[in-house]
């Protein structure tokens, strides 16, 4: 069964945070009822939400096999919800807090998405973005890389244990011997998406291994190959729009952060520490 969509979580949230009732007919989505599972019902609006969550195309939404699969997934989920409600799981404080958080995330993200939808990038914006980011488009080069990835650990100890390693197979064996959880992954990345110093380091270590710390993870990376693969036409326009939207999203989040920090009034035990923070950190992504 697919992971429940955010819409489904919000629907459950309304049930959990409201008055508990054994009958969910009035709590379900609107529209005609498709199926009943105990006291739970599946409606056409919930099926539409399921289609959206699974990114099912309009054409596929008319396919009987797809409809049956999606409805059956909803049926199983409704059955599990019924069992959860019978055990009063919806009254559990942790569950209620998680449902409320899911609701807030959905509302915040949807607000930003709809706000940006009203300000789409113009063709001029798209073309300017492509012209000023040639490494991502007309001059795009793709790197194939092989990596051993492991969570943030004692990097010095790991580096020492692998100072004579000539291959990722050796790194794999050494990390296993050290009891460090890790996995191997081969991927392709555009040079235009990398920081120039990382690109230079990968090329400089083409015949060896590069140890890179990335957020909470560390990798031993091997550059396998580089191939020019320009991106043009509609594919380039679509990619440029996606990246412009992502940049606009960061701008909206930064603006929202400024407004929020002007209005916030800290209270309770954390207030002294929070008041000592003079400015808010710039958001890095969606409101999550």
Helices and strands as residue ranges (DSSP letters): H 6-17, E 33-37, E 40-43, H 44-53, G 60-62, H 64-86, G 89-91, H 93-117, H 123-132, G 134-136, E 141-151, H 155-161, H 168-178, E 182-190, G 191-193, H 196-204, E 210-214, E 217-228, H 233-263, H 271-275
